[in-house]
Amino acid sequence: MEAVLRYILDWPSLNSFLNQNPWGWPLLEVTHFVGLALLFGVVGMFDLRVLGVAKSLPLEPFRRLLPWGVFGFLLAFCSGLGFTLGLGANLFGVNAYDVIVTNLYLQLKLVAMALAGLNALLFYVTGVGRQVDAVGAGEEAPGGAKAMAVASITLWTGVLYFGRLVPWGL
Amino acid sequence: MGFLESLQNSGFATWVRESPSLLAYQLYITLHTIGLGMIVGVSVGVCLRVLGVASALPLAPMEKYLRFMWLGFWISLFSGLVLFILEPGKFLTIPVFYIKLASIVVALVMMSKLSGVIFRGRTAAGAGDAPAGAKGLAVAVILSWFVGILAGRVTAYSPLIQIETTFAVLILAVVLTIGRAIFIRGGSGERAGAPARRSHA
């Protein structure tokens, strides 16, 4: 199992690309930060409305802003994969497997991301999303949706916090 | 310079710089990132709405979000000042650091102007299209944050890498913009359908 994972996580081409192009790593960083700001802002604004901030906003049309949060997530996700799989360029020859197994902050970040993803999945599959769609201007969101909004804000803040600490866990 | 030097050599700055504690350097760098997420995220979220995303959403109530943008600003400013006094001489001699500060100022000034247009006075907007001039300001705000993040991130690199990275970011941005224009032709149904679904709020 470990050998398989090491093989999958080994990307010599990415490592040499980042080694040969000094702009590669900062480009990943800029993309990561633009993505996280977009994700955190758009999702955070939606969660805050569910919690009662800017209550005059109806929630159904708000949904149309969310794809931009997803786009931010994709930017951050792709650049984050670049960091993880290309780390060997920065820390000579390191395999991402060792980083994932030993870096506590990365582990906490990935757990928080998984929980945030699960939270979003539950929002859609348990029908809370449909309840929220019915929340018009000036109306209060149901308690379940509020709990999910609190979880979402907390988990994404955790992702930012632990994510920024990853270099200290190396 | 004497004042900055005494700050840099203060017990607090030395502790923040050198302590492995999560309450030292790592607290301020994480706060700076969370603050950035709040200030840029909320500001860009409002700008996207001004540019026509989710245009059925009434614009005026979004003013309530601005306090979270300013909360993010104060968090970033506070943590940024602490990070600055750790090595003031270094930051003051890096040109991109000034570009970063200037773009933050530009973004905030443009955002204040935008707020004036969309939230206050006779032009205050509901659902549908944002008032004239708002879209240009929204684009300016987004571009300023973009420049700010770029300049902030490349501060740690040499000038040559800074320039190379800027070109790489520009090329990536152009590719993404073209991709968006190809895949979401005509800005999708949300814009076309917006005037018909005016909010009754």
Interface residues (C-beta under 8 A of the other chain):
Chain A: N21 P22 W23 G24 P26 L27 E29 V30 T31 F33 V34 L36 A37 L38 L39 F40 G41 V42 G44 M45 L48 V53 A54 K55 S56 L57 P58 P61 F62 R63 R64 L65 W68 G136 A137 G138 T157 L160 Y161 G163 R164 L165 W168
Chain B: L22 Q26 I29 T30 T33 I34 L36 G37 M38 V40 G41 V42 S43 V44 G45 L48 R49 V53 A54 A56 L57 P58 A60 P61 M62 E63 K64 Y65 F68 A127 W145 F146 I149 L150 G152 R153 V154 Y157 L160 I161 Q162 E164 T165 F167 A168 V169 L172 E190 R197 S199 A201
